[in-house]
């Protein structure tokens, strides 16, 4: 997988007229660069330079004690040093004489922003007497393409993680009952994950996130002792990690009150609005559109139905991390900087996850995962079309 992504990075360098991509890092076990999981697959200790060129070469300059480990993990021409990386770094730059050197910083994309300020100072000090000091650019565009364009192998890993998650959701549905607490539901899910030798897709404190009834936190918070009651809408936000790739899905349930054979109309209406907003967004998602345009479709549909707009983006990319890649389906808010204007590309994998509050009942939300194709998008998850009823 790493060698596959290195070759893809070479192709993207050529496509974007970037002569060299330089990832400069150290002690990555403590401060990992977000891109090293794709282009290295292991850690480095001393100051290290990973250089991928448009001409087709990949070079790693690392501490002498790291040499064998790097050779064992990735297809780099490995240069080891003992005293200082400076001379080997400058000699390699002189050899290739790159006119554009993309380094790992970005004001928009966290995945392209792995270069610490200290490492930046070290790098610029090494380059200060060379012409290369004036040839540094952000790796943002390169990283966005590399992380976003999933290979066939990556897609299969994501599908496997999705399948496990959906199966666990099915088991949750069979087990659920009124009177359970959010924490008990979360513990049931974690035990399933453990039994399958899987990992969690994000921080265990709120993976899974379980919210039942009105007045809950609703997102990015851990489960509580709140108990499921008749008339509650409950949703779970959950994903697993398998083979280094993750899923991120949400489902919604309704707990019938005594005498009810179906959910109340206002609950069914809220769920239907969410379901249809997801389909409308999926219908609009295709290469060439900007992320904000897709978000706007779902957002307008929900607000025009009388609900408040959801306080987050419609969807993010999924891959090695639950929040992966650069482009998002999000509104033109300051917190997203230039990301709303990112152009959707084939091969990207997105969540679609609007939400709304049903007063007196809880939060209705569904989260699906889709892959962008040449002409549109396809669901990788089996969409929730009906509200799940628990008697």
C-alpha positions as CSV (number, residue, x, y, z in Angstrom):
1,X,0.0,0.0,0.0
2,X,2.8,2.5,0.9
3,X,4.7,1.8,-2.4
4,X,1.4,2.2,-4.3
5,X,0.9,5.7,-2.7
6,X,4.5,6.7,-3.3
7,X,4.0,6.0,-7.0
8,X,0.7,7.9,-6.9
9,X,2.5,10.8,-5.3
10,X,5.1,10.8,-8.1
11,X,2.3,11.0,-10.7
12,X,0.6,13.8,-8.8
13,X,3.9,15.8,-8.6
14,X,4.2,15.5,-12.4
15,X,0.5,16.5,-12.8
16,X,0.7,19.6,-10.6
17,X,4.2,20.7,-11.9
18,X,5.8,20.2,-8.4
19,X,9.4,19.1,-8.9
20,X,9.8,17.7,-5.4
21,X,7.7,16.9,-2.4
22,X,9.7,17.2,0.8
23,X,8.3,15.9,4.1
24,X,10.6,17.0,6.9
25,X,10.0,15.3,10.3
26,X,11.5,13.9,13.5
27,X,10.4,11.8,16.5
28,X,7.3,10.8,14.7
29,X,6.3,8.4,17.4
30,X,5.5,11.5,19.5
31,X,4.7,14.1,16.8
32,X,3.6,12.2,13.7
33,X,3.2,13.9,10.4
34,X,-0.3,13.1,9.0
35,X,1.1,12.0,5.7
36,X,3.7,9.5,6.9
37,X,1.0,6.8,7.4
38,X,0.5,6.8,3.6
39,X,4.1,7.3,2.3
40,X,6.1,5.5,5.0
41,X,4.1,3.3,7.2
42,X,6.5,3.5,10.1
43,X,8.2,6.0,12.3
44,X,11.5,7.9,12.2
45,X,13.6,9.2,15.1
46,X,16.2,11.8,14.1
47,X,15.5,14.7,11.7
48,X,14.5,12.9,8.4
49,X,13.7,14.0,4.9
50,X,11.3,12.1,2.6
51,X,11.7,13.4,-0.9
52,X,9.4,12.3,-3.8
53,X,10.1,13.8,-7.3
54,X,8.2,14.4,-10.4
55,X,11.0,12.6,-12.3
56,X,10.1,9.3,-10.5
57,X,12.5,9.0,-7.6
58,X,11.9,8.7,-3.9
59,X,14.7,9.4,-1.4
60,X,14.8,9.1,2.3
61,X,17.5,10.8,4.3
62,X,17.4,9.4,7.9
63,X,19.5,8.7,10.9
64,X,21.8,5.7,10.6
65,X,19.9,3.7,13.1
66,X,16.6,4.1,11.2
67,X,18.0,3.0,7.8
68,X,17.0,-0.7,7.9
69,X,13.6,0.1,9.3
70,X,12.9,2.5,6.4
71,X,14.1,0.0,3.8
72,X,11.9,-2.7,5.3
73,X,8.7,-0.5,5.0
74,X,9.0,1.5,1.8
75,X,10.6,1.7,-1.6
76,X,13.0,4.6,-0.9
77,X,16.6,5.2,-1.9
78,X,17.8,5.4,1.7
79,X,20.7,7.6,2.8
80,X,21.8,7.3,6.4
81,X,23.7,10.0,8.4
82,X,25.3,10.2,11.8
83,X,26.2,13.8,12.6
84,X,23.8,16.0,10.7
85,X,21.2,15.7,7.9
86,X,22.2,19.1,6.4
87,X,24.9,18.0,3.9
88,X,23.0,15.1,2.5
89,X,19.9,17.2,2.3
90,X,21.6,20.0,0.4
91,X,23.5,17.5,-1.9
92,X,20.3,15.8,-2.8
93,X,18.6,19.2,-3.6
94,X,21.6,20.2,-5.7
95,X,21.4,16.9,-7.6
96,X,17.7,17.3,-8.6
97,X,17.7,21.2,-8.5
98,X,13.9,21.4,-8.0
99,X,12.3,24.7,-8.9
100,X,9.2,24.0,-6.8
101,X,9.6,22.2,-3.5
102,X,6.3,21.4,-1.7
103,X,6.8,21.1,2.1
104,X,4.3,20.0,4.7
105,X,2.6,23.2,5.8
106,X,-0.9,24.5,5.1
107,X,-3.3,27.1,6.6
108,X,-6.4,25.2,5.2
109,X,-5.7,21.5,5.5
110,X,-4.5,19.8,8.7
111,X,-3.4,16.7,6.7
112,X,-0.8,18.9,4.9
113,X,0.2,20.8,8.0
114,X,2.6,18.4,9.7
115,X,5.7,20.5,9.7
116,X,6.3,21.9,13.2
117,X,7.5,25.4,13.6
118,X,10.7,24.2,15.1
119,X,11.4,21.9,12.1
120,X,10.6,24.7,9.8
121,X,13.2,26.9,11.5
122,X,15.8,24.1,11.2
123,X,14.9,23.5,7.5
124,X,15.1,27.2,6.6
125,X,18.4,27.6,8.4
126,X,19.8,24.7,6.4
127,X,18.6,26.3,3.1
128,X,19.3,30.0,3.9
129,X,22.5,30.2,1.8
130,X,21.0,28.2,-1.1
131,X,18.5,29.1,-3.9
132,X,16.1,26.5,-2.5
133,X,15.0,28.8,0.3
134,X,13.0,30.7,-2.2
135,X,11.4,27.7,-3.9
136,X,9.3,26.4,-1.0
137,X,5.6,26.1,-1.5
138,X,2.8,24.4,0.5
139,X,2.1,20.7,-0.2
140,X,-1.6,21.3,0.2
141,X,-2.7,20.6,-3.4
142,X,-0.5,17.5,-3.6
143,X,-1.7,16.1,-0.3
144,X,-5.4,16.8,-1.1
145,X,-5.0,14.7,-4.3
146,X,-3.0,11.9,-2.8
147,X,-5.1,11.5,0.3
148,X,-8.4,12.0,-1.6
149,X,-7.9,9.7,-4.6
150,X,-8.4,6.3,-3.1
151,X,-6.9,3.3,-4.8
152,X,-8.9,0.1,-5.4
153,X,-7.1,-1.6,-2.5
154,X,-8.0,1.4,-0.2
155,X,-11.6,1.2,-1.3
156,X,-11.8,-2.5,-0.4
157,X,-10.4,-1.8,3.1
158,X,-13.0,1.0,3.6
159,X,-15.7,-1.3,2.4
160,X,-14.6,-4.0,4.9
161,X,-14.7,-1.5,7.8
162,X,-18.2,-0.4,6.6
163,X,-19.5,-4.0,6.5
164,X,-18.3,-4.6,10.0
165,X,-20.0,-1.4,11.3
166,X,-23.3,-2.2,9.7
167,X,-23.3,-5.7,11.1
168,X,-22.7,-4.3,14.5
169,X,-25.5,-1.9,14.1
170,X,-27.8,-4.8,13.2
171,X,-26.8,-6.6,16.4
172,X,-27.5,-3.4,18.4
173,X,-31.0,-3.3,16.9
174,X,-31.7,-6.9,18.0
175,X,-30.4,-6.2,21.5
176,X,-31.8,-2.7,22.2
177,X,-34.6,-2.2,24.7
178,X,-36.1,0.6,26.8
179,X,-34.4,1.2,30.1
180,X,-30.8,0.8,28.9
181,X,-28.4,3.7,29.4
182,X,-26.3,5.3,26.7
183,X,-23.2,3.9,28.5
184,X,-24.6,0.4,28.4
185,X,-25.3,0.7,24.6
186,X,-21.8,2.0,24.1
187,X,-20.3,-0.9,26.1
188,X,-22.3,-3.4,24.1
189,X,-20.8,-2.0,20.9
190,X,-17.2,-1.9,22.3
191,X,-17.5,-5.5,23.3
192,X,-18.5,-6.4,19.7
193,X,-15.5,-4.5,18.4
194,X,-13.2,-6.3,20.8
195,X,-14.6,-9.7,20.0
196,X,-13.9,-9.1,16.3
197,X,-10.3,-7.9,16.9
198,X,-11.1,-4.5,15.4
199,X,-10.2,-1.0,16.5
200,X,-12.3,2.1,17.0
201,X,-12.3,4.7,14.3
202,X,-11.7,7.6,16.7
203,X,-11.2,8.5,20.4
204,X,-12.8,5.9,22.6
205,X,-14.3,8.6,24.8
206,X,-16.9,9.2,22.2
207,X,-16.7,6.3,19.8
208,X,-19.4,5.2,19.8
209,X,-21.3,8.4,20.6
210,X,-24.8,7.5,21.8
211,X,-27.6,10.1,22.2
212,X,-31.1,9.3,23.3
213,X,-34.0,11.6,23.8
214,X,-34.3,15.4,23.8
215,X,-31.7,17.8,25.2
216,X,-28.6,15.7,24.5
217,X,-25.2,16.9,23.5
218,X,-25.9,15.6,20.0
219,X,-22.3,15.3,18.6
220,X,-18.7,14.7,19.7
221,X,-19.5,13.8,23.3
222,X,-19.4,10.6,25.2
223,X,-22.3,8.5,26.3
224,X,-23.9,9.2,29.7
225,X,-26.1,7.5,32.3
226,X,-29.2,8.8,30.5
227,X,-31.7,5.9,30.0
228,X,-33.7,5.2,26.9
229,X,-37.4,6.1,27.5
230,X,-40.5,5.4,25.5
231,X,-40.9,8.2,22.9
232,X,-37.1,8.8,22.6
233,X,-35.3,9.2,19.3
234,X,-31.8,7.7,19.6
235,X,-28.9,8.0,17.3
236,X,-25.4,6.4,17.4
237,X,-22.3,7.8,15.7
238,X,-19.8,4.9,15.3
239,X,-17.0,3.5,13.2
240,X,-14.3,0.8,13.3
241,X,-10.7,0.5,12.2
242,X,-9.8,-2.5,10.1
243,X,-6.6,-3.0,8.1
244,X,-5.6,0.6,8.8
245,X,-8.8,2.1,7.3
246,X,-12.0,3.2,9.0
247,X,-15.7,3.7,8.7
248,X,-17.9,6.5,10.1
249,X,-21.7,5.9,10.1
250,X,-24.7,7.0,12.0
251,X,-28.2,5.4,12.5
252,X,-31.4,6.5,14.1
253,X,-34.0,4.5,16.2
254,X,-37.3,5.4,17.7
255,X,-38.7,3.7,20.9
256,X,-42.4,3.2,20.8
257,X,-44.6,4.4,23.6
258,X,-47.3,2.2,25.1
259,X,-50.1,1.7,22.5
260,X,-48.0,3.0,19.6
261,X,-47.6,0.8,16.5
262,X,-45.6,3.4,14.6
263,X,-43.6,6.6,15.3
264,X,-45.5,9.9,15.6
265,X,-45.9,11.9,12.4
266,X,-43.4,14.6,13.5
267,X,-40.7,12.0,14.1
268,X,-41.3,10.2,10.8
269,X,-41.3,13.6,9.1
270,X,-38.0,14.7,10.6
271,X,-36.4,11.4,9.7
272,X,-37.7,11.5,6.1
273,X,-36.3,15.0,5.6
274,X,-32.9,13.8,6.7
275,X,-33.1,10.7,4.5
276,X,-34.2,12.7,1.4
277,X,-31.6,15.4,2.0
278,X,-28.9,12.7,1.9
279,X,-30.2,11.4,-1.4
280,X,-30.4,14.9,-2.9
281,X,-26.8,15.6,-1.9
282,X,-25.7,12.3,-3.3
283,X,-27.5,13.1,-6.6
284,X,-25.5,16.3,-6.8
285,X,-22.1,15.0,-5.8
286,X,-19.9,14.5,-8.8
287,X,-16.4,15.5,-10.1
288,X,-16.1,19.2,-10.8
289,X,-18.5,20.6,-8.2
290,X,-17.3,22.5,-5.2
291,X,-18.0,21.2,-1.8
292,X,-20.1,24.1,-0.6
293,X,-22.5,23.6,-3.5
294,X,-23.4,20.1,-2.3
295,X,-23.7,21.2,1.3
296,X,-26.0,24.0,0.2
297,X,-28.5,21.6,-1.4
298,X,-29.0,19.6,1.8
299,X,-28.9,22.7,4.1
300,X,-31.5,24.6,2.1
301,X,-33.8,21.6,1.9
302,X,-33.7,21.1,5.7
303,X,-34.2,24.8,6.5
304,X,-37.0,25.2,4.0
305,X,-38.8,22.4,5.8
306,X,-38.8,24.6,8.9
307,X,-35.8,23.1,10.8
308,X,-32.7,24.9,12.0
309,X,-29.6,24.4,9.9
310,X,-27.1,21.8,11.2
311,X,-24.0,23.4,12.8
312,X,-21.4,21.6,10.9
313,X,-20.4,20.6,7.4
314,X,-22.5,18.1,5.4
315,X,-19.7,15.6,5.0
316,X,-15.9,14.9,5.3
317,X,-13.6,12.4,3.6
318,X,-12.9,9.0,5.1
319,X,-9.8,6.8,4.7
320,X,-7.0,6.2,7.1
321,X,-8.8,8.5,9.5
322,X,-12.4,9.2,10.1
323,X,-11.7,12.8,9.1
324,X,-9.4,12.3,6.1
325,X,-8.4,14.2,3.1
326,X,-8.7,17.9,2.4
327,X,-11.9,18.7,0.5
328,X,-15.1,18.7,2.4
329,X,-18.8,19.3,1.7
330,X,-19.2,22.3,3.9
331,X,-20.6,25.8,4.0
332,X,-18.6,29.0,3.3
333,X,-17.8,29.6,7.0
334,X,-14.6,31.2,8.2
335,X,-13.6,28.1,10.3
336,X,-13.3,26.1,7.0
337,X,-11.1,28.7,5.3
338,X,-10.7,27.8,1.6
339,X,-11.9,24.2,2.0
340,X,-15.6,24.9,0.8
341,X,-14.2,25.8,-2.6
342,X,-12.3,22.5,-3.0
343,X,-13.3,20.8,-6.2
344,X,-14.7,17.3,-5.9
345,X,-12.6,14.6,-7.6
346,X,-13.3,11.0,-8.7
347,X,-12.0,8.5,-6.1
348,X,-12.7,10.6,-3.1
349,X,-14.8,9.0,-0.3
350,X,-17.2,11.2,1.7
351,X,-19.7,11.0,4.4
352,X,-23.0,12.6,4.0
353,X,-24.4,13.4,7.5
354,X,-27.0,16.1,8.0
355,X,-29.0,16.3,11.2
356,X,-32.0,18.0,12.7
357,X,-33.7,18.3,16.1
358,X,-37.2,16.9,16.5
359,X,-38.5,18.9,19.5
360,X,-39.4,16.8,22.4
361,X,-38.0,13.6,20.9
362,X,-34.3,13.9,20.1
363,X,-32.0,14.3,17.1
364,X,-32.5,12.6,13.8
365,X,-29.4,12.0,11.8
366,X,-28.1,9.4,9.4
367,X,-24.5,9.2,8.1
368,X,-23.7,7.3,4.9
369,X,-20.5,6.9,3.0
370,X,-20.2,7.3,-0.7
371,X,-17.4,7.2,-3.3
372,X,-17.2,9.7,-6.1
373,X,-17.2,8.1,-9.5
374,X,-16.4,9.6,-12.9
375,X,-20.1,10.5,-13.4
376,X,-21.5,10.9,-9.9
377,X,-21.2,8.9,-6.7
378,X,-22.1,5.5,-5.3
379,X,-23.1,4.5,-1.8
380,X,-20.5,2.3,-0.1
381,X,-22.8,1.8,2.9
382,X,-26.4,0.4,2.6
383,X,-28.5,3.5,3.2
384,X,-30.9,3.6,6.1
385,X,-34.2,4.2,4.3
386,X,-36.6,3.6,7.2
387,X,-36.7,4.7,10.8
388,X,-35.8,1.7,13.1
389,X,-38.6,1.0,15.6
390,X,-38.0,-0.6,18.9
391,X,-41.0,-1.9,20.9
